[in-house]
């Protein structure tokens, strides 16, 4: 079956989908994106992703252009057009085609692209053995408002994850410009310290993930304490558990962290922790209820 793509209001074969060489997203990274996961043909927490997109659009001056676009319909139509049940769906929005520089001219109609491809989750064995992660050499700027949004100017994360892949690692931890832990290369990071969840607060230069939000709600329901704030790198050596979150991987245990000198710290003996398992089970139960 030929992959179908949503492009500016129409579903077209992927090989026929193209954008202008003058598109401000292509030329300047002037745009936003959201990545979502579909279970059983239903996009999980789609409304929250669209809300986050609109919030970021207000910051970068795109909201007036996109406020009347039905992104929920676009995403669902793309998923259905590709006949997928388990899928990764990405929504990308840019400032559109413009002859002038974006700070001189507001540009034309925004470009909206939605893609849907099959998604195969990690095996249960991988969830049991967990991720091995590194520490990125690049850093997030704590004070920048752009650190808190899913911008298509994603180069920092690309470099961070490329570094990890070159070392044979699954993921990476990105620090902010003050040396505190910010997030993972593709999601948020949590630690378990003395029975509580510890995670960087939203003023630490993180993208406030939808899955992160769900985990905080789950913790409250389970009676697990949470501390949000500055998280120093020293927590890696003293924590009892650690895990990463995003819409695709859900809750993934971190069992080993390697620094840039090649020194490794094994967390919880390399085994899944009890609190991580509780959060993971509750998350999957929520998915099951909302995507039946």
DOVEX-756003 format. One line per field, with one value per residue (C-alpha): residue number from 1; residue in three letters; x, y, z. Coordinates in Angstrom, 2 decimals. Example, Ala and Ser with C-alpha at 12.3 -4.5 7.8 and 13.67 -1.06 7.14 Angstrom:
REM DOVEX-756003
num <- [1  2];
residu <- [ALA  SER];
px <- [12.30  13.67];
py <- [-4.50  -1.06];
pz <- [7.80  7.14];
END
This chain:
REM DOVEX-756003
num <- [1  2  3  4  5  6  7  8  9  10  11  12  13  14  15  16  17  18  19  20  21  22  23  24  25  26  27  28  29  30  31  32  33  34  35  36  37  38  39  40  41  42  43  44  45  46  47  48  49  50  51  52  53  54  55  56  57  58  59  60  61  62  63  64  65  66  67  68  69  70  71  72  73  74  75  76  77  78  79  80  81  82  83  84  85  86  87  88  89  90  91  92  93  94  95  96  97  98  99  100  101  102  103  104  105  106  107  108  109  110  111  112  113  114  115  116  117  118  119  120  121  122  123  124  125  126  127  128  129  130  131  132  133  134  135  136  137  138  139  140  141  142  143  144  145  146  147  148  149  150  151  152  153  154  155  156  157  158  159  160  161  162  163  164  165  166  167  168  169  170  171  172  173  174  175  176  177  178  179  180  181  182  183  184  185  186  187  188  189  190  191  192  193  194  195  196  197  198  199  200  201  202  203  204  205  206  207  208  209  210  211  212  213  214  215  216  217  218  219  220  221  222  223  224  225  226  227  228  229  230  231  232  233  234  235  236  237  238  239  240  241  242  243  244  245  246  247  248  249  250  251  252  253  254  255  256  257  258  259  260  261  262  263  264  265  266  267  268  269  270  271  272  273  274  275  276  277  278  279  280  281  282  283  284  285  286  287  288  289  290  291  292];
residu <- [UNK  UNK  UNK  UNK  UNK  UNK  UNK  UNK  UNK  UNK  UNK  UNK  UNK  UNK  UNK  UNK  UNK  UNK  UNK  UNK  UNK  UNK  UNK  UNK  UNK  UNK  UNK  UNK  UNK  UNK  UNK  UNK  UNK  UNK  UNK  UNK  UNK  UNK  UNK  UNK  UNK  UNK  UNK  UNK  UNK  UNK  UNK  UNK  UNK  UNK  UNK  UNK  UNK  UNK  UNK  UNK  UNK  UNK  UNK  UNK  UNK  UNK  UNK  UNK  UNK  UNK  UNK  UNK  UNK  UNK  UNK  UNK  UNK  UNK  UNK  UNK  UNK  UNK  UNK  UNK  UNK  UNK  UNK  UNK  UNK  UNK  UNK  UNK  UNK  UNK  UNK  UNK  UNK  UNK  UNK  UNK  UNK  UNK  UNK  UNK  UNK  UNK  UNK  UNK  UNK  UNK  UNK  UNK  UNK  UNK  UNK  UNK  UNK  UNK  UNK  UNK  UNK  UNK  UNK  UNK  UNK  UNK  UNK  UNK  UNK  UNK  UNK  UNK  UNK  UNK  UNK  UNK  UNK  UNK  UNK  UNK  UNK  UNK  UNK  UNK  UNK  UNK  UNK  UNK  UNK  UNK  UNK  UNK  UNK  UNK  UNK  UNK  UNK  UNK  UNK  UNK  UNK  UNK  UNK  UNK  UNK  UNK  UNK  UNK  UNK  UNK  UNK  UNK  UNK  UNK  UNK  UNK  UNK  UNK  UNK  UNK  UNK  UNK  UNK  UNK  UNK  UNK  UNK  UNK  UNK  UNK  UNK  UNK  UNK  UNK  UNK  UNK  UNK  UNK  UNK  UNK  UNK  UNK  UNK  UNK  UNK  UNK  UNK  UNK  UNK  UNK  UNK  UNK  UNK  UNK  UNK  UNK  UNK  UNK  UNK  UNK  UNK  UNK  UNK  UNK  UNK  UNK  UNK  UNK  UNK  UNK  UNK  UNK  UNK  UNK  UNK  UNK  UNK  UNK  UNK  UNK  UNK  UNK  UNK  UNK  UNK  UNK  UNK  UNK  UNK  UNK  UNK  UNK  UNK  UNK  UNK  UNK  UNK  UNK  UNK  UNK  UNK  UNK  UNK  UNK  UNK  UNK  UNK  UNK  UNK  UNK  UNK  UNK  UNK  UNK  UNK  UNK  UNK  UNK  UNK  UNK  UNK  UNK  UNK  UNK  UNK  UNK  UNK  UNK  UNK  UNK  UNK  UNK  UNK  UNK  UNK  UNK];
px <- [0.00  1.37  1.96  -0.53  0.35  -1.81  -0.57  -2.42  -5.91  -5.53  -4.51  -1.96  0.49  3.78  5.75  3.51  3.88  6.29  6.83  8.29  12.04  11.07  9.15  10.18  10.31  12.84  14.92  14.77  13.37  10.30  7.78  6.53  5.79  4.10  4.67  1.88  1.27  -1.78  -3.03  -5.75  -6.36  -6.82  -4.41  -3.64  -4.04  -4.31  -6.16  -3.33  -0.76  -2.80  -3.24  0.55  1.05  -1.25  0.47  3.84  2.36  1.37  4.98  6.46  3.72  1.97  -1.29  -3.26  -2.48  -3.36  -6.13  -8.89  -7.16  -8.72  -5.55  -7.44  -9.32  -6.11  -4.32  -7.22  -7.76  -4.09  -4.13  -7.28  -5.99  -2.98  -5.10  -2.90  -3.74  -0.35  1.39  3.64  1.93  3.77  2.14  4.39  3.36  5.52  5.14  4.72  6.06  7.48  9.66  10.88  12.69  10.25  11.05  10.37  7.24  4.79  4.80  1.88  -0.42  1.10  2.33  0.67  2.00  0.83  2.52  1.57  3.87  3.71  5.16  6.56  7.19  10.27  10.11  9.28  12.84  14.07  11.77  13.21  16.85  16.28  18.11  21.82  22.30  25.10  25.60  25.38  28.15  25.60  23.42  20.00  19.62  17.54  16.40  15.25  11.47  12.27  13.70  10.15  8.58  8.70  10.31  11.44  14.75  15.68  19.41  20.50  18.52  19.77  23.40  22.83  21.22  23.79  26.54  24.77  24.19  27.86  28.76  26.30  23.90  20.11  19.61  21.22  20.73  21.01  22.16  21.20  23.62  23.93  24.96  21.68  19.86  17.27  15.84  16.55  17.39  13.85  11.80  11.76  13.70  12.70  14.66  13.51  15.28  14.20  10.80  9.98  9.99  12.50  12.33  13.57  11.00  9.68  12.03  15.10  15.06  12.83  10.03  7.09  6.10  2.54  3.74  5.57  2.29  0.54  3.28  2.90  -0.86  -0.27  2.16  -0.45  -3.05  -0.62  0.47  4.04  5.73  7.20  9.91  10.26  13.12  16.84  18.31  22.06  24.01  24.96  21.53  22.64  24.97  22.59  19.17  17.48  15.69  15.51  13.33  12.61  9.27  7.78  4.68  6.32  8.38  5.90  7.94  11.42  13.70  17.24  19.68  23.05  24.47  27.87  29.72  31.89  35.01  33.53  32.76  29.48  26.97  24.60  21.25  19.39  21.73  20.55  17.05  13.64  12.58  9.29  8.13  8.95  6.95  3.97  4.01  4.45  1.52  -0.75  0.20  -0.56  -3.88  -4.77  -3.84  -6.01  -9.04  -8.77  -8.02  -10.42];
py <- [0.00  3.40  5.73  8.58  12.02  14.94  18.12  21.42  19.99  17.02  13.38  12.59  9.76  10.46  10.58  13.45  15.46  18.38  21.80  24.99  25.61  29.00  27.50  29.27  25.96  24.57  27.76  28.97  26.18  28.38  25.76  23.28  19.58  16.98  13.23  10.93  7.23  5.36  2.24  0.11  2.79  5.60  8.42  8.59  12.01  13.74  16.72  17.42  17.39  19.84  22.11  22.14  22.99  26.00  27.20  27.15  28.80  31.80  32.23  32.22  34.21  31.40  31.16  33.64  31.60  28.20  28.82  27.68  24.55  21.29  19.41  16.64  15.86  16.03  13.55  11.12  11.26  10.51  7.55  6.17  6.76  4.57  1.83  1.67  0.44  0.78  3.86  6.85  10.02  13.29  16.68  19.44  23.08  25.82  29.51  28.59  29.89  33.40  35.32  37.74  37.03  35.98  39.03  41.33  39.62  37.42  34.86  33.11  30.26  27.91  24.51  21.59  18.06  14.91  11.54  8.16  5.14  1.72  1.63  -1.47  -0.93  -2.14  -5.75  -6.59  -7.84  -4.32  -2.82  -5.29  -4.62  -0.88  1.88  2.57  6.32  8.85  12.50  14.85  17.36  19.95  21.80  23.37  27.05  27.29  30.88  30.35  30.02  27.87  25.13  24.46  23.79  21.13  23.32  21.89  23.56  20.28  20.26  20.13  16.94  15.43  16.03  14.71  11.49  11.02  11.14  8.44  6.24  6.47  5.11  2.22  3.76  3.91  7.51  10.51  12.98  16.67  19.15  22.80  25.72  25.73  22.08  20.73  17.81  19.03  16.05  13.12  13.43  12.49  12.89  13.63  11.95  10.84  9.46  7.60  8.81  7.62  6.54  9.78  10.74  13.47  15.30  18.61  21.39  23.24  26.19  24.00  24.17  21.17  20.39  19.65  16.33  15.02  11.68  13.53  15.19  11.83  10.35  13.20  12.54  8.81  9.46  11.56  8.80  6.14  8.23  8.53  11.76  14.03  16.66  19.03  21.48  21.66  18.15  17.86  15.21  13.62  12.01  9.47  7.83  7.88  7.17  3.80  3.91  6.06  6.14  8.16  9.07  10.08  9.30  6.45  4.59  5.33  4.56  3.13  2.11  3.53  0.97  2.43  5.93  6.51  9.82  11.37  9.78  6.32  5.74  3.92  3.87  0.91  1.75  -0.78  -3.55  -3.20  -4.39  -2.67  -0.95  -1.37  2.23  2.31  -0.87  0.66  3.77  1.75  -0.52  2.42  4.17  1.09  0.66  4.25  3.59  0.48  2.32  5.25  3.34  0.38];
pz <- [0.00  -1.01  1.92  2.04  3.38  4.46  2.76  3.11  3.28  0.93  1.27  -1.44  -2.21  -0.43  -3.71  -4.86  -1.66  -1.87  -0.35  -1.80  -1.69  -0.24  2.67  5.88  7.70  5.23  5.10  8.70  10.86  11.38  12.41  14.98  15.20  17.35  17.36  18.53  18.83  17.64  19.37  17.82  15.20  17.76  18.50  22.21  23.85  20.47  21.94  24.40  21.60  19.55  22.57  23.08  19.40  19.68  22.85  21.10  18.00  20.10  21.21  17.70  15.97  14.08  16.00  13.91  10.79  12.17  14.70  12.33  11.02  12.20  13.13  14.88  11.69  9.64  11.90  12.05  8.29  7.65  10.01  8.38  4.83  5.58  7.15  10.24  13.73  15.45  14.13  14.65  13.46  13.01  12.49  11.12  10.67  9.17  8.36  4.72  1.43  1.45  -1.01  1.66  4.92  7.67  9.82  6.85  5.54  7.43  4.63  3.00  3.90  6.47  5.36  7.18  6.77  8.55  8.09  9.53  9.47  11.16  14.65  16.30  20.01  21.82  23.00  26.60  26.87  26.08  28.68  31.19  30.34  29.91  28.07  28.24  27.95  27.69  28.58  25.60  24.91  23.71  26.19  26.39  27.16  30.32  29.69  26.10  25.51  22.48  24.70  25.89  22.49  19.78  17.15  13.81  14.60  16.30  15.66  19.31  19.88  16.62  17.59  21.11  19.92  17.16  19.77  21.75  18.70  17.72  21.16  20.86  23.39  23.26  24.34  25.95  28.79  27.92  30.54  30.55  30.38  34.19  34.28  35.64  34.01  31.51  29.60  27.34  23.67  22.75  25.92  29.62  32.39  35.89  38.82  41.91  45.04  48.50  47.19  45.38  41.73  40.96  37.64  36.21  36.47  33.45  34.05  33.57  29.76  29.10  26.69  29.00  27.49  27.32  28.70  31.48  32.41  32.51  34.72  37.22  37.36  37.79  40.63  42.43  42.09  43.31  46.26  45.02  46.04  43.37  43.51  40.57  40.40  39.62  39.34  39.62  37.76  41.08  41.30  38.70  41.22  44.18  42.63  43.01  39.64  36.52  33.43  30.30  28.80  25.48  23.45  21.53  24.14  26.97  30.14  29.53  32.37  32.34  33.72  32.77  32.32  30.72  30.99  28.29  29.76  29.34  33.02  33.61  36.45  36.68  38.25  40.42  39.38  35.80  36.69  36.46  39.68  41.51  41.19  37.50  37.02  38.85  36.71  33.53  34.38  35.20  31.95  29.88  31.66  30.74  27.11  27.09  28.47  26.06  22.86  23.00];
END
